[in-house]
Amino acid sequence: MTNKEAVIGVLKEHSCLTSFQIKGFAHRMFGVDITPQTASGVLRSYVASGMAGKSPDPASGKMVYWLTDYGREKLK
């Protein structure tokens, strides 16, 4: 499984996660060891194409990511 598949697989199951949380879920769900920087790097192109969204969490200030409806449809 590639890093991209792991990150997208995590976001299909759990929305609004930080890159650190994505890293943890990728390891638990798929046994893939990635860094938070890898997770955010994978998501950069998805955010640019409108398939994912990102916004700072108001409570912690950390960036959270999610798949948009368009992204969920395209990534079925």
N, C-alpha and C positions, 0 to 999 in steps of 0.2 A: 504494500500500500504506500502510495506517495504522500508527501506532506500535504499537498493540495487536497487529496481525497480525504485525509484525516481531518483537516480543518473544516472542510465543507460537511463531512459526516457529523462532526460535533455540532455545528451550527444548525443542521437539519433537526437535531434532537433537542437542543437547548438554545434559546435565543438570549440576546443581550448579555454577552460574556466579554470579559476582558481577555487580552491575549494570554495572560497568566492562567486564567481559568480554562481557556481553550487548550493550553499546553497540558494541564492536568487531566482534562477529559480525554484528550487524544491518547494519553498514556493508558488511562483506565479502560477506555472503550476499545482501542485498536492496538495497544502495545507499541505505539509509535512514540519515540522520544524526539520532541522538537523543542525549540526555545520559544519564548514569547515573541522574540524578534522575527523568527521564522513565520509564526502565525500571523503577525501583523503584516509582514511582507507578502504573504500569500493573499491576504485580504485586500491589499492596496489596489490591485488590478480589478478586483470585483467591485470595490467601492467606486472606482473610476467609471466602470461600465454600468453602474446603477443596479447591480445584482446584490449588493450588500450595502448596508448603511453603517455609519459610525457617528458617535456623539460622546462628549465627555459626560460621565456619570455625575449628576449634581451633588451627590453625597461624598464621593471619594475623589472626584476630579480625574479619575482614570478613564481612558477611552474604552468604550464598549462597542461591540460589533454585533450585527444581526443580518440575516438574509431578508431581503425585501420580497414582496409578493412576486415581483418579476423574476427575481433570482430563484425563488423556490420553484416556480413554473419551469424555468429554463434548465434547472439542475435535476429534474426528475429522473 
